[in-house]
Amino acid sequence: MKRAAFLLAAACLSLLRVADGEVQGGAKMFERLRALAGEWEGSVEWSGARSDKGKMNATYYLTGAGSSVVENLTANGTTLMTSVYHLDGEDLRMTHFCAAQNQPRLKATRFDDAKGTIEFSFVDITNLPLPGAPHVEGFMIHFVEPGQIALTFTFVSGRERSYERIELRRASSKRVG
């Protein structure tokens, strides 16, 4: 009986440590997102059900007294997508204002500080005309090295899945925010 109680206590403590890591991970990763403020330039490439490639630029800036990070992704001078990152208590959240005219909301579900990645999973969506209509279902940001990031959107349309990979480099040392 004592052994079972000990194992239960150890399991609970390890769960608390995981929860602590996620809390600290969310805040720590949000700080990495805040540091993106500025101008970025790069490329975009689709794979999977879609195929296309081209140039893509990004602007990151802080709003809400630094409580949110806004990401504007542009091509040919037109803003195609905007994402807003923010903390919701212990959770790192993202709302994506998509070129598909809907707004998926995602939550960070995995942090890998060693690899420099944040993975976001679908929570819900607004303005989706039909259940199978095109929308973003997942997202990952990879901090490749200082001044270089890669964004990967998982996009679904019916049963088809596409991946939009955007590779960006800081365009200048000037920061916006």
C-alpha positions in Angstrom: 0.0 0.0 0.0 2.8 2.4 0.9 4.5 1.7 -2.5 1.2 2.5 -4.4 0.9 5.8 -2.5 4.5 6.6 -3.2 4.1 5.9 -7.0 0.9 8.0 -7.1 2.7 10.9 -5.3 5.6 10.6 -7.7 3.3 10.6 -10.7 1.5 13.7 -9.4 4.7 15.5 -8.9 5.9 14.7 -12.4 2.6 16.0 -13.8 3.1 19.2 -11.9 6.6 19.6 -13.3 5.2 19.1 -16.9 2.5 21.7 -16.2 5.2 24.1 -14.8 7.2 23.5 -18.0 4.3 24.3 -20.2 3.6 27.5 -18.3 7.2 28.5 -18.4 7.4 27.3 -22.0 4.4 29.4 -23.1 5.8 32.6 -21.5 9.3 31.9 -22.8 8.2 31.2 -26.3 6.0 34.3 -26.3 9.1 36.3 -25.5 10.8 34.8 -28.5 7.8 35.8 -30.6 8.0 39.4 -29.2 11.7 39.5 -30.3 10.5 39.1 -34.0 9.4 42.7 -34.2 10.7 44.2 -37.4 10.7 43.5 -41.2 11.4 40.1 -42.7 11.7 38.8 -46.2 11.8 35.4 -47.8 9.9 32.8 -49.8 6.8 30.7 -49.7 6.3 27.2 -51.1 3.2 25.0 -51.1 3.3 21.2 -51.0 0.7 18.4 -50.8 -2.6 19.0 -52.5 -1.5 22.5 -53.7 1.8 23.5 -55.3 3.0 27.0 -55.8 6.0 29.1 -54.8 6.9 32.8 -54.6 8.2 35.6 -52.5 6.7 36.4 -49.1 7.5 39.2 -46.7 6.5 39.7 -43.1 6.2 42.5 -40.6 6.0 41.8 -36.9 5.0 44.4 -34.3 3.7 44.6 -30.7 0.3 45.9 -29.8 -1.8 46.1 -26.6 1.1 47.5 -24.6 3.2 44.5 -25.6 0.6 41.9 -24.8 0.2 40.7 -28.4 2.4 40.1 -31.4 0.9 40.9 -34.8 2.3 39.1 -37.9 1.4 40.4 -41.3 2.4 38.2 -44.2 2.5 40.0 -47.6 3.2 39.2 -51.2 3.5 41.9 -53.9 2.7 44.6 -51.4 -0.7 43.0 -50.4 -1.3 41.7 -46.9 -2.6 38.1 -47.4 -2.8 36.9 -43.8 -2.5 38.3 -40.3 -1.9 36.3 -37.2 -2.1 37.6 -33.6 -0.2 35.8 -30.9 -0.9 36.3 -27.2 -0.9 34.6 -23.8 -4.2 33.5 -22.3 -3.3 32.8 -18.7 -0.8 29.9 -19.1 -1.6 29.2 -22.7 0.0 30.6 -25.8 -2.7 31.3 -28.4 -2.9 32.4 -32.0 -5.8 33.8 -34.1 -5.1 33.6 -37.8 -6.9 36.0 -40.1 -6.7 33.9 -43.3 -6.8 34.7 -47.0 -9.6 32.0 -47.1 -11.8 34.6 -45.3 -12.0 32.7 -42.0 -10.3 33.0 -38.6 -8.9 29.8 -37.1 -7.9 30.0 -33.5 -5.1 27.8 -32.4 -3.3 26.9 -29.1 0.3 26.1 -28.6 0.4 22.4 -27.7 4.1 21.6 -28.0 7.3 23.6 -27.2 10.7 22.3 -28.0 13.2 24.9 -26.8 16.2 22.8 -28.0 14.9 22.7 -31.5 13.4 26.2 -31.3 9.9 25.1 -32.3 6.4 25.9 -31.3 3.5 23.8 -32.6 -0.1 25.1 -32.6 -3.2 22.9 -32.8 -6.7 23.9 -34.0 -9.1 24.9 -31.3 -12.1 26.4 -33.3 -12.8 28.7 -36.2 -15.1 31.6 -37.1 -16.7 32.4 -40.4 -16.3 28.9 -41.9 -19.1 28.6 -44.4 -19.2 24.8 -44.5 -17.4 22.1 -42.4 -15.1 21.1 -45.3 -14.3 24.6 -46.5 -10.6 25.5 -46.8 -8.9 26.5 -43.5 -5.8 26.4 -41.4 -5.8 23.4 -39.1 -2.3 23.6 -37.6 0.8 25.7 -37.5 4.5 25.5 -36.5 7.1 28.2 -36.1 10.7 27.2 -36.2 13.4 29.6 -34.9 16.1 28.3 -37.2 18.9 30.7 -36.0 19.1 34.3 -35.0 17.5 36.3 -37.8 16.0 33.3 -39.6 12.6 31.6 -39.0 10.3 29.1 -40.8 6.6 29.1 -40.6 4.5 26.0 -41.7 0.8 26.2 -42.0 -1.2 23.0 -42.3 -4.2 23.8 -44.6 -7.2 21.5 -45.2 -9.9 21.6 -47.8 -12.3 18.7 -47.6 -10.1 15.7 -47.4 -7.1 17.3 -49.1 -4.2 18.5 -47.0 -1.6 21.1 -48.1 1.4 22.6 -46.3 2.5 26.2 -46.8 6.1 26.7 -45.8 7.4 30.3 -45.4 11.1 30.9 -44.9 12.0 34.3 -43.6 15.2 36.3 -42.8 15.3 39.5 -40.9 15.4 42.3 -43.5 17.0 44.9 -41.3 18.2 45.5 -37.8 15.4 48.0 -37.3 12.7 46.7 -35.0 9.1 47.7 -35.1 7.0 47.9 -31.9 
